[in-house]
């Protein structure tokens, strides 16, 4: 949700957004939790900074080999958000 940044910042905490370091930590927990059978990425973002996006996309693909992952554009998935959702 919101603007994508590589790590938490004043900007993202004030205006809302997703820090990829936080997202990756949650994705790791999901990947290692056997009680979770699949993942839905609820995306509503205009995109943001490209830093850490290729690495995050690779991690999403890796988890996708272990569990099904779907992405839903709710309502915007642009730029870096589209890259991650795709």
QUIMOBEL-V95322 format. One record per residue. N is the residue number from 0. RES is the residue in three letters. PHI is phi as a letter, one per 40 degrees, with the letter a starting at -180 (* if undefined). NEAR is the number of other ideal C-beta (glycine too) atoms within 12 Angstrom. D_CENTER is the distance of its C-alpha to the mean C-alpha in Angstrom with 1 decimal. Layout:
((N & RES & PHI & NEAR & D_CENTER) (N & RES & PHI & NEAR & D_CENTER))
This chain:
((0 & UNK & * & 24 & 8.5) (1 & UNK & g & 24 & 10.8) (2 & UNK & c & 28 & 11.0) (3 & UNK & c & 42 & 8.4) (4 & UNK & b & 32 & 10.4) (5 & UNK & c & 26 & 10.6) (6 & UNK & a & 23 & 12.2) (7 & UNK & d & 20 & 13.5) (8 & UNK & a & 23 & 16.3) (9 & UNK & d & 11 & 19.0) (10 & UNK & d & 18 & 17.7) (11 & UNK & c & 25 & 14.3) (12 & UNK & c & 16 & 16.1) (13 & UNK & c & 12 & 18.9) (14 & UNK & c & 17 & 17.2) (15 & UNK & g & 19 & 14.1) (16 & UNK & i & 29 & 10.6) (17 & UNK & b & 38 & 7.5) (18 & UNK & c & 28 & 8.4) (19 & UNK & c & 36 & 6.5) (20 & UNK & c & 22 & 9.5) (21 & UNK & c & 23 & 9.0) (22 & UNK & c & 37 & 5.5) (23 & UNK & c & 26 & 7.4) (24 & UNK & c & 18 & 10.4) (25 & UNK & c & 22 & 9.3) (26 & UNK & c & 31 & 8.2) (27 & UNK & c & 19 & 11.6) (28 & UNK & c & 16 & 13.4) (29 & UNK & c & 27 & 12.4) (30 & UNK & c & 23 & 13.5) (31 & UNK & c & 14 & 16.7) (32 & UNK & c & 16 & 17.6) (33 & UNK & c & 10 & 20.1) (34 & UNK & c & 9 & 20.3) (35 & UNK & c & 19 & 17.0) (36 & UNK & c & 12 & 17.7) (37 & UNK & a & 17 & 14.6) (38 & UNK & b & 26 & 11.0) (39 & UNK & b & 17 & 10.2) (40 & UNK & c & 32 & 7.0) (41 & UNK & c & 20 & 8.8) (42 & UNK & b & 31 & 8.0) (43 & UNK & a & 24 & 10.5) (44 & UNK & a & 35 & 10.1) (45 & UNK & c & 23 & 12.7) (46 & UNK & h & 24 & 10.6) (47 & UNK & i & 35 & 11.7) (48 & UNK & c & 26 & 12.6) (49 & UNK & c & 20 & 12.3) (50 & UNK & d & 17 & 12.8) (51 & UNK & g & 25 & 10.6) (52 & UNK & c & 29 & 8.7) (53 & UNK & c & 17 & 11.1) (54 & UNK & c & 20 & 10.9) (55 & UNK & c & 36 & 7.2) (56 & UNK & c & 28 & 8.0) (57 & UNK & c & 18 & 11.1) (58 & UNK & c & 27 & 9.8) (59 & UNK & c & 33 & 7.9) (60 & UNK & c & 21 & 11.4) (61 & UNK & c & 18 & 13.2) (62 & UNK & c & 27 & 12.1) (63 & UNK & c & 23 & 12.8) (64 & UNK & c & 12 & 16.3) (65 & UNK & c & 21 & 16.7) (66 & UNK & a & 22 & 15.4) (67 & UNK & c & 16 & 14.8) (68 & UNK & b & 28 & 11.4) (69 & UNK & b & 17 & 11.6) (70 & UNK & b & 25 & 9.6) (71 & UNK & b & 16 & 11.6) (72 & UNK & c & 21 & 12.1) (73 & UNK & b & 16 & 13.4) (74 & UNK & b & 13 & 15.0) (75 & UNK & b & 22 & 13.5) (76 & UNK & a & 25 & 11.0) (77 & UNK & b & 20 & 12.7) (78 & UNK & f & 20 & 12.7) (79 & UNK & c & 32 & 9.6) (80 & UNK & c & 37 & 7.5) (81 & UNK & c & 23 & 10.0) (82 & UNK & d & 28 & 9.7) (83 & UNK & c & 36 & 6.2) (84 & UNK & c & 30 & 7.6) (85 & UNK & c & 20 & 10.8))
